[in-house]
Amino acid sequence: MLGKLIKYDLKSMSRAFIPVWFLAPLIALLLSFSVKGTLAWASGSPLTSMFALGNGMLVMVMGILFFAALAALFVMTIVFVIQRFWNGLLKEEGYLMFTLPVHTWELIVSKAVTATIVSFVSILIGIFSGMILMVFSTEEVIRSWFVAWKYLFSSIFELGPTFWLNVMLFILLIILGIVQSIYHIYTAMAIGHLFPTHKVVGSCVSYIGISIIVSIVSNIVNACLSTLMPDTWYNYRSYDLMELMGTAYLLYLMLGTIVELAAYHVITERILSTKLNLE
């Protein structure tokens, strides 16, 4: 049943996001070719310079559209994360969702998984659009990209297994960080919904309050761990030890993110299971 819930949320999301996901790389491609054409015309005769001036206006318009598309993608992602949980579980639609033969945690997880997929794809689309903008620009930039990638691939395979482990842990940490951020919003909205009035304001206050509490706890834990860390870890600077320190630090960040994520899930699930008051 969890898979069906995720499929339903993804289907409702696709109608709004897929056009923007295609639009941002397309605008980046058109903007890149426009910049390249403008620079080529500007370096030619006075006649071609006049064409470059006219094309420069097109470049400016395409640039505005490109950044507008990225901004729309960013805003839509945040709105989607908030709206799907607020309207789907805390408003009228919640009456239907909570009559389904599923557990409360499945409803929460389905929203979180869908929001994570949307957020991750939007980030990749933004990065991909930026790469298109750079790759299809001037020859100097293209040449620099090829040199950089050639150097990267020639040296990256010479690194040991610890490096690749750290890369995988870093990618996993990014994904966990996205999920943790989404659950942070969910928990704030669930707590804010307990307010008798001004639930939106209560959600915002709850989000800030949770952030302050997490920051204080994290600082205390970090201070305690730093005092327990042996001095040899700071004095001995071999490359192998630095890699192991990086692995340990990534595992520590992942553990903290998982603990925080579990706390958010338990709080949200308990509120929705025992104290939910649908509008």
N, C-alpha and C positions, 0 to 999 in steps of 0.2 A: 504493500500500500504506500510505503514511503516513496518508492520509485514513481508511482502514479502521481503523487502530490508534486514531486519535483518536475515531472513531465508537464503537468498542468501549469505550473508557475513559469517554466521555460517557454511554453507555447504562448502564454499571455505576454511575456516579455519580448519575444522575438518580433512582434509586430511594430514595436516602438524602436528597438535598438538596431535591428539589422540594417535599415536604411542609413542610419548615422554611421554604423561600422563600415559601410561601403563608401559613404560620402567623404569621410575624412581622408582616406588614402587617395581617392580620386582627385580631390582638391589639391592635396599635396603634390601629386604628379603633375597636374596642370600648372600649379604655381612654380614648380621646379623648371619645367620646360619654358615657362614665360620668362623667368629670370635668366635662364641660359640664352634665350633668343634676344633679350634686351641687351645683355652684355656683348653678344656677338655683333648686333647692329651698331651699338655705340662705338665700337672700335673700328668701324668702316668709314665710308665717305660721309660728307655732310648730309646727303640725302637719306642715307640709312640711319643717320643719327636722329632725323626727324621721326622715322618710324620707331626708333628706340624710345623717343619721348612719349609717343602715343602708347607704345606697349608698356611703358612704365606705369601708366595709369591702370592698365589691366593687371599688372603685377601687384599694385597697391590694393586693388579690389580683391584679387585672389588671396592676398595675404590676410586681409581682414576676414574673408570667408573661411580661410583655413583655421585661424585662431578662434573664430566664432564656432566652427565645428568642434574643435577640441574642447572649448568651454562648454558647449552644449552636451558633449559626451560626458564631461565631468559632472555637470549639474544633473543630467538625467540619471547617472549612476547613483548619486547620492539620494535623489528624489525617489528612485525605484526602491532602494534599500529601505528607506523610511516608509514610503507609502504602502508597499506590499505587506509589511508587518502591521502597520497601524490600521489600515483599512481591512486587511484580511483577517486579523485576529482580535483587534480591539474595537472595531466599529460594527456596523450592521452585518457585514459579510461574515463576521465571527459567529453569528448564530448558525449559519449554514456549516461553517468549517468544524465547529465543535459538535455538530450532530453526526459527523462522519465516524465510522467505526475504526478510529485510530487513536493512538495515545497522544497526549498533549506534546510530548517531546518530539514526536514525529512531525507535528505541524511546525514546531519551531525549527527543527533541523531542515525541513524541506525549504523553508524560507531562507535559512542561512546558506544552504548549499546553492540555491539559485542565485542569491545575492553575491556569493563568492565567485561563481562562474561569470556572472555579468561583470563584476568588478575586475576580475583577472583578464577577461577578454578585452575590456575597455582599455586597460593599461597596455596590453600587447598591441592593440590597434593604435594607440597614441604613439608608442615607440616605433612601430612599423611605419606610421605616417612620417615621423621625423626622419627615419632612415631613407625613405623615398625622397624626401625633400633635399637630403644631402647627397645621395648617390647620383641623382639625375640633375645635378647642378653643373658647376664649372669643371673643366678638366683637371684643374689643380686639386680640387676637393676630391674628385673621383680617384686621382692618382694617389693622393694621401690615404684614402680609404683602403685601396688595394695594398699599399705598402704596410699599413697598420695591420690589416688582416693577415697578410703574409707573414709578418713578424710574429703575430700572435699565435698562429697555427704552427709555425715552425718551432716555437719555444714552449707552447703549452703542453705538448705531448711529452716533453722531457721531464715534466714535473712528476712527483711521486704520487702514490695512492692517497696520501693524507690530503694533498691539495684537492683532489677530485672529491674526496669525502666532504671536505669543507664547502666545496661548491654545491654539492647536493644538499647539505645541511642548510646552506644559505638560501637556496631556492625554497626548501621546505619551510624555513623560517618566514620567508616572505608570504607564502600561502597561509601559514598559521596566523601571521600578523593581520592579513586581510580578514580572516574569519574572526579573530579576536576583536578587531575594530567594529565589525558588523554586530557581534554579540554585545559589545559595549553599548551600541545604539539601542539594541533590542531591550537590554536590561533597563536602560534609562527610560525608555518609553513604557515599559511594564511598571516601573516604580511610579512614574509620572501619572499613569492611569489610575493609581490609587488615590490621587488627590480628588477631593469632592468637586472642586471647580478648577478652572484654568489648568487643564491637564497638559496642554502643550507647554505652558510655562513650567509646570512641574517636571516635565520630561527634560527640558533644557537645564533646569537647576539640578536635577538628578544626574545628568551627564557630567556637569561640571563637578559636582560633589564626588562622583565615582572617580573621576580623573584625579582629583586632589588626594583621595584616600589611596589610590593605587600608587601615585607618585611618592607619597610619604612612606608607604610600606616598602616600595622598591628601594628608596634611599636608605632605609634602615637595614634592609637585607644586604644591600651592596656594601654598606659600611661595615657590617659584621663580617662579611666574607673577605673584605680587603684586609682586615686585621688578622684573619686566620691564614691568609695566603703566605707561604714561606718566602723569605727574602731571596732565595736562590732563583725564584721564577723571574725576579726583576733584574738580578745582577748577571745571570748567565744568558747570553744572547746568541745562542746558536740557532741556525735556521730551522733545524728539526724541532727544537724545543718551542720556537715561536709558532710553528705549525700546530703542535700539540696544544699550546695555549689557545690558539685560535679555535681548535676543535672543542676544547673544554668550554670556552666562552660561548660558542654557538649552541652547545648542548645546554648550557646554563640559561641562555635566552629562550631556547625552545621550552625548557622545563617551566620557566616562569610564565611563558605565554600559555602553555597548556593548563597550568594551575589557574591562571586568571580566566581562561576560556571556560574551564569546568565550573568555576564559581559563578560566572555570568549565566551559564546554562541552568545551573541548579536554581538560582534566584528567579530567573525568568520562568522556568517551568513551574516552580512552586506558586508564584503569583498567579499565573494563568490557570493553574489547576485548582487553587483554593480561594483566591481572592478576586477573581475576575468579575468585573461589573461592566457588561457590554452596554454601549450607548444605543 
